[in-house]
Structure formats: C-alpha cells, structure tokens
C-alpha cells in the first residue's frame, strides 16, 4: 500500500500546476498579463475572427504587425494602421491558465504567452520567444 501516498502526492502536485482561479472569458478585447500582447475580436465585416498585436511579432513593414485567425483556416501575419475590432475601451487581463473563446477560436495564456487555435486546429503562439504558426 505504498502507492496510495505516492498517488496522493502526485494528485496534489497536479492541482498546484493549474491555477485555481483560471477562468474562461468571451470579452471583446483581452491583454496577456504583462501587456506585451493585446488581442481583439474582429467586427463581422472583418471575418468574425480575432487579431493580436504584440511587440513579440516580427516586423512586417511600415505599419503595425498583427496576426489574424478566423474560425477556419490558417493564421495570417500582416500589417495595418487601423483597428478592426469592436470599439470598446474595456480590456480583460488574461492571467496564467485563463482561456479566451470567440466564435470557434480558443486561446490559452501562460505568464507571458498566448496560444490560439481554431476549429481546424490551426493557430499561433505569441510570446517572448517570438511568433510561431501552429
């Protein structure tokens, strides 16, 4: 019966690995804790997806770099000078373990990283190590 204490210890460690306060939000604008990445739900005229701007994205030209993801298809890097999201000043801060869902897209956060995937399991990760398409 030595396995019972070991199993209890493992379950306790797993419980500590996931923040107890992790939540799921459907906000229109989210910020990864630390402020280096902001993501927004795009207005329907822009495709019903999301867009993220970050200092971690590669420079794409004269305008601000961003990555967009729709409910279906690949993530797309681009640049723009306008803001295609909903006009709301309210921002929800994503803490480690939090999830953001928007019309078939789910994003999860770590202390400085956000990973988003759509229904096709396509997506991206943005964080201090840069940008990666999934």
DOFIRO-359237 format. One record per residue: residue in one letter; x negated, y negated, z negated of N, C-alpha, C, O, CB in turn. Coordinates in pm, whole numbers, padded with zeros to 5 digits, always signed. Glycine has a CB too. Layout:
aXYZXYZXYZXYZXYZ ...
***
This chain:
x-00081+00120+00000+00000+00000+00000-00085-00127+00000-00037-00233-00040+00092+00000-00119 x-00209-00116+00044-00294-00234+00056-00251-00323+00172-00288-00440+00175-00439-00192+00074 x-00174-00272+00264-00132-00350+00380-00029-00457+00344-00023-00561+00410-00075-00259+00485 x+00049-00435+00243+00152-00532+00206+00092-00668+00168+00140-00770+00218+00235-00478+00090 x-00011-00675+00082-00070-00806+00053-00133-00870+00176-00127-00992+00193-00174-00793-00057 x-00195-00789+00263-00256-00842+00385-00149-00899+00477-00166-01007+00534-00336-00732+00457 x-00038-00827+00492+00071-00875+00576+00129-01006+00522+00158-01098+00598+00182-00768+00587 x+00145-01015+00391+00197-01136+00330+00101-01254+00353+00145-01366+00379+00220-01115+00179 x-00030-01228+00344-00129-01333+00367-00125-01380+00513-00135-01500+00539-00271-01283+00332 x-00109-01288+00606-00102-01325+00748+00023-01408+00778+00017-01506+00852-00104-01201+00836 x+00135-01368+00721+00258-01445+00741+00245-01585+00682+00295-01681+00740+00376-01372+00678 x+00181-01596+00570+00159-01727+00509+00071-01816+00596+00097-01935+00609+00096-01712+00372 x-00033-01757+00656-00121-01834+00744-00047-01880+00868-00067-01992+00914-00243-01750+00783 x+00038-01796+00924+00117-01834+01040+00213-01948+01007+00234-02037+01089+00194-01715+01094 x+00270-01945+00890+00362-02051+00850+00289-02185+00841+00349-02289+00870+00428-02016+00716 x+00163-02185+00802+00085-02308+00793+00044-02358+00930+00019-02478+00946-00037-02286+00707 x+00035-02270+01030-00011-02308+01163+00091-02394+01237+00052-02472+01324-00044-02185+01243 x+00219-02381+01208+00324-02458+01274+00377-02560+01174+00423-02523+01066+00438-02365+01327 x+00372-02688+01210+00421-02789+01117+00568-02767+01083+00650-02742+01171+00402-02928+01175 x+00601-02776+00956+00738-02755+00911+00830-02864+00962+00950-02842+00976+00743-02747+00760 x+00776-02981+00988+00859-03093+01030+00870-03107+01182+00922-03207+01230+00805-03220+00972 x+00822-03008+01258+00831-03015+01404+00977-03029+01445+01065-02965+01389+00766-02890+01469 x+01000-03113+01546+01136-03137+01590+01142-03140+01743+01040-03148+01810+01190-03269+01531 x+01262-03133+01796+01287-03146+01938+01365-03274+01961+01462-03301+01890+01363-03023+01995 x+01324-03354+02059+01390-03479+02089+01429-03485+02236+01367-03420+02320+01301-03598+02053 x+01531-03562+02266+01573-03589+02403+01566-03740+02429+01646-03794+02506+01717-03534+02429 x+01473-03807+02365+01457-03952+02380+01420-03985+02525+01374-03899+02600+01349-04006+02283 x+01441-04109+02563+01408-04151+02700+01263-04193+02713+01209-04194+02824+01498-04264+02742 x+01198-04229+02602+01057-04269+02603+00990-04207+02481+01038-04222+02369+01041-04425+02603 x+00877-04138+02504+00802-04079+02394+00655-04119+02404+00604-04147+02512+00816-03924+02395 x+00591-04123+02289+00449-04155+02280+00382-04044+02200+00431-04006+02093+00425-04296+02215 x+00271-03994+02252+00194-03896+02175+00126-03969+02062+00068-04076+02082+00089-03821+02265 x+00133-03912+01942+00074-03978+01825-00068-04021+01858-00147-03940+01908+00076-03884+01701 x-00102-04143+01832-00232-04199+01866-00218-04301+01978-00306-04387+01994-00328-04088+01908 x-00110-04294+02056-00078-04397+02153-00150-04393+02286-00130-04484+02367-00103-04523+02094 x-00233-04294+02313-00306-04290+02438-00221-04244+02557-00258-04267+02672-00425-04199+02424 x-00108-04180+02529-00021-04129+02635+00123-04166+02606+00173-04145+02495-00035-03975+02650 x+00190-04221+02706+00333-04253+02696+00403-04183+02811+00356-04186+02925+00358-04408+02700 x+00515-04120+02781+00594-04051+02883+00736-04104+02879+00786-04145+02773+00592-03897+02861 x+00800-04104+02994+00934-04159+03004+01018-04076+03099+00968-04016+03194+00930-04305+03049 x+01148-04075+03071+01243-04012+03162+01266-04109+03277+01293-04227+03255+01378-03976+03090 x+01256-04059+03399+01278-04147+03513+01427-04164+03538+01508-04075+03511+01208-04092+03639 x+01461-04280+03590+01602-04306+03621+01644-04214+03737+01559-04173+03815+01625-04457+03658 x+01772-04183+03748+01817-04088+03851+01768-04121+03993+01742-04029+04071+01966-04083+03851 x+01756-04247+04027+01708-04283+04161+01565-04238+04185+01522-04228+04300+01719-04433+04181 x+01491-04210+04078+01353-04165+04089+01339-04013+04085+01227-03962+04095+01271-04225+03979 x+01448-03938+04070+01439-03793+04077+01476-03715+03953+01460-03593+03952+01306-03757+04113 x+01524-03780+03847+01565-03710+03725+01453-03634+03656+01480-03537+03586+01675-03615+03756 x+01330-03675+03673+01218-03609+03608+01158-03695+03500+01226-03774+03435+01113-03573+03710 x+01028-03677+03481+00954-03756+03383+00829-03813+03450+00785-03765+03555+00917-03671+03259 x+00774-03914+03387+00646-03970+03428+00565-03997+03304+00620-04033+03200+00665-04100+03512 x+00435-03979+03314+00347-04007+03200+00231-04094+03244+00171-04069+03349+00294-03875+03137 x+00200-04194+03166+00083-04279+03187-00011-04255+03070+00032-04235+02956+00124-04431+03199 x-00140-04258+03100-00237-04230+02995-00374-04282+03032-00410-04285+03150-00243-04081+02967 x-00450-04322+02932-00590-04359+02957-00673-04236+02990-00787-04249+03035-00649-04432+02834 x-00618-04116+02969-00688-03993+03000-00672-03949+03146-00738-03854+03189-00640-03883+02908 x-00585-04015+03221-00565-03978+03362-00678-04032+03448-00736-04135+03416-00429-04030+03413 x-00710-03961+03557-00816-04011+03645-00773-04139+03717-00655-04159+03745-00855-03902+03749 x-00870-04225+03746-00843-04348+03819-00802-04311+03961-00873-04236+04029-00968-04443+03819 x-00689-04363+04006-00639-04327+04139-00640-04444+04236-00599-04427+04351-00499-04274+04128 x-00685-04559+04195-00687-04675+04285-00668-04804+04208-00708-04816+04093-00580-04662+04391 x-00605-04900+04275-00588-05033+04217-00479-05041+04110-00488-05122+04018-00556-05130+04326 x-00377-04956+04122-00265-04964+04029-00283-04867+03913-00385-04799+03903-00133-04935+04102 x-00184-04860+03826-00191-04774+03707-00168-04627+03745-00071-04596+03814-00089-04819+03602 x-00257-04538+03698-00236-04395+03728-00122-04338+03645-00098-04381+03532-00365-04316+03702 x-00052-04242+03701+00054-04172+03629+00068-04033+03690+00019-04006+03799+00190-04250+03636 x+00135-03946+03618+00169-03813+03669+00320-03799+03655+00378-03838+03554+00092-03699+03592 x+00382-03742+03758+00527-03721+03752+00557-03572+03764+00482-03496+03824+00599-03800+03864 x+00669-03534+03706+00714-03395+03710+00866-03394+03717+00933-03456+03635+00664-03315+03586 x+00919-03325+03815+01063-03309+03831+01104-03173+03776+01017-03091+03747+01106-03324+03979 x+01233-03146+03762+01276-03018+03710+01230-02898+03794+01225-02785+03743+01426-03016+03700 x+01197-02920+03919+01144-02816+04007+01024-02872+04082+01019-02991+04114+01254-02766+04107 x+00926-02786+04111+00811-02828+04191+00687-02859+04109+00687-02850+03986+00847-02947+04272 x+00582-02898+04181+00452-02927+04120+00448-03068+04061+00524-03156+04099+00342-02912+04224 x+00357-03086+03967+00328-03219+03913+00254-03299+04020+00177-03242+04098+00244-03211+03780 x+00277-03428+04023+00215-03516+04122+00143-03632+04055+00203-03704+03975+00320-03568+04220 x+00016-03649+04088-00059-03765+04042-00033-03880+04138-00018-03859+04258-00212-03735+04032 x-00026-03999+04086-00006-04116+04170-00046-04242+04099-00104-04239+03991+00139-04124+04215 x-00014-04354+04161-00038-04484+04101+00080-04574+04131+00144-04562+04236-00170-04547+04154 x+00109-04662+04040+00220-04754+04061+00202-04876+03972+00130-04872+03872+00355-04685+04032 x+00269-04983+04009+00264-05106+03932+00396-05138+03865+00406-05232+03786+00223-05220+04019 x+00499-05059+03897+00630-05082+03836+00658-04974+03733+00578-04884+03711+00740-05085+03944 x+00772-04985+03671+00812-04889+03567+00944-04825+03611+01047-04892+03612+00827-04959+03427 x+00942-04695+03646+01063-04631+03698+01151-04567+03591+01244-04493+03625+01024-04527+03796 x+01125-04594+03465+01202-04532+03357+01321-04615+03316+01347-04722+03371+01114-04508+03238 x+01392-04564+03219+01505-04636+03162+01455-04758+03088+01350-04753+03024+01588-04545+03069 x+01528-04866+03095+01488-04991+03032+01529-04989+02884+01635-05040+02847+01551-05113+03105 x+01444-04930+02802+01471-04926+02659+01342-04950+02583+01239-04890+02615+01534-04790+02618 x+01344-05037+02483+01222-05063+02406+01193-04954+02302+01083-04948+02248+01232-05197+02338 x+01292-04869+02274+01275-04768+02170+01183-04655+02218+01201-04601+02326+01411-04711+02127 x+01086-04622+02135+00993-04513+02165+00993-04415+02050+00993-04455+01933+00850-04567+02191 x+00994-04287+02082+00987-04183+01981+00845-04129+01977+00792-04088+02081+01091-04069+02010 x+00783-04127+01861+00647-04076+01847+00654-03924+01832+00723-03872+01744+00575-04140+01724 x+00580-03854+01920+00570-03708+01910+00456-03674+01817+00341-03713+01841+00550-03643+02049 x+00486-03602+01714+00384-03555+01621+00343-03414+01661+00415-03349+01738+00435-03560+01474 x+00232-03364+01611+00188-03228+01647+00298-03125+01626+00359-03118+01519+00064-03189+01565 x+00324-03046+01729+00425-02942+01723+00560-02985+01774+00645-02900+01801+00439-02896+01585 x+00584-03117+01788+00712-03165+01839+00730-03128+01985+00633-03108+02059+00723-03317+01821 x+00857-03119+02025+00892-03089+02164+00981-03201+02217+01063-03258+02145+00963-02950+02176 x+00962-03230+02345+01047-03325+02416+01110-03252+02532+01039-03190+02612+00966-03450+02464 x+01240-03256+02543+01308-03190+02654+01385-03294+02734+01448-03384+02678+01402-03078+02604 x+01379-03279+02866+01453-03369+02954+01487-03297+03083+01398-03270+03164+01371-03497+02982 x+01613-03265+03105+01666-03212+03230+01582-03101+03292+01542-03110+03409+01681-03324+03328 x+01554-02998+03215+01480-02883+03267+01329-02892+03250+01257-02805+03299+01510-02868+03410 x+01282-02994+03181+01139-03011+03154+01120-03008+03003+01194-03072+02929+01083-03145+03216 x+01020-02932+02959+00988-02924+02817+00843-02961+02796+00754-02906+02861+01018-02783+02760 x+00819-03053+02705+00684-03096+02670+00658-03065+02523+00748-03078+02440+00664-03249+02698 x+00537-03023+02493+00496-02999+02355+00372-03082+02326+00293-03112+02416+00468-02847+02329 x+00357-03120+02200+00244-03206+02165+00155-03141+02060+00199-03062+01977+00293-03340+02114 x+00029-03178+02067-00071-03147+01965-00117-03284+01913-00060-03385+01953-00193-03058+02022 x-00217-03291+01827-00254-03424+01775-00283-03530+01881-00253-03647+01857-00373-03410+01688 x-00341-03495+01996-00373-03596+02097-00338-03550+02239-00377-03616+02335-00519-03632+02090 x-00269-03440+02253-00243-03381+02384-00094-03357+02404-00021-03330+02309-00320-03250+02400 x-00051-03368+02530+00087-03331+02565+00080-03235+02683+00005-03256+02778+00173-03457+02600 x+00160-03129+02677+00171-03031+02784+00317-03024+02824+00405-03003+02741+00116-02891+02740 x+00342-03041+02955+00478-03040+03006+00492-02934+03115+00404-02918+03199+00517-03178+03061 x+00604-02863+03112+00636-02762+03214+00782-02776+03255+00867-02817+03176+00607-02618+03162 x+00807-02741+03382+00945-02747+03431+01003-02606+03447+00943-02508+03402+00952-02823+03564 x+01119-02598+03511+01186-02469+03529+01103-02371+03611+01117-02250+03595+01320-02490+03596 x+01017-02422+03699+00931-02338+03782+00801-02300+03710+00715-02234+03768+00897-02409+03913 x+00787-02341+03583+00666-02319+03502+00546-02397+03557+00432-02364+03527+00633-02168+03498 x+00573-02500+03636+00470-02591+03685+00461-02706+03586+00555-02731+03510+00502-02643+03830 x+00350-02775+03586+00339-02887+03494+00198-02938+03481+00119-02932+03576+00389-02848+03361 x+00167-02991+03362+00038-03055+03339+00008-03063+03190+00096-03048+03105+00034-03194+03401 x-00118-03088+03162-00166-03119+03027-00246-03248+03037-00328-03264+03128-00254-03002+02967 x-00222-03340+02945-00299-03465+02936-00353-03474+02793-00279-03456+02696-00210-03591+02972 x-00482-03504+02782-00542-03521+02651-00685-03571+02662-00729-03608+02771-00539-03390+02574 x-00759-03575+02551-00895-03627+02552-00988-03557+02652-01088-03615+02695-00953-03615+02415 x-00956-03433+02687-01037-03362+02786-00994-03395+02929-01048-03338+03024-01029-03211+02764 x-00898-03486+02946-00855-03529+03077-00719-03472+03115-00635-03443+03030-00956-03489+03180 x-00700-03457+03245-00575-03412+03304-00597-03277+03370-00700-03254+03433-00521-03514+03407 x-00501-03188+03355-00508-03059+03424-00368-03022+03471-00272-03027+03394-00566-02948+03331 x-00356-02986+03598-00229-02935+03652-00217-02789+03609-00317-02718+03602-00222-02949+03809 x-00095-02745+03581-00071-02607+03539+00002-02531+03649+00031-02412+03633+00010-02602+03408 
***
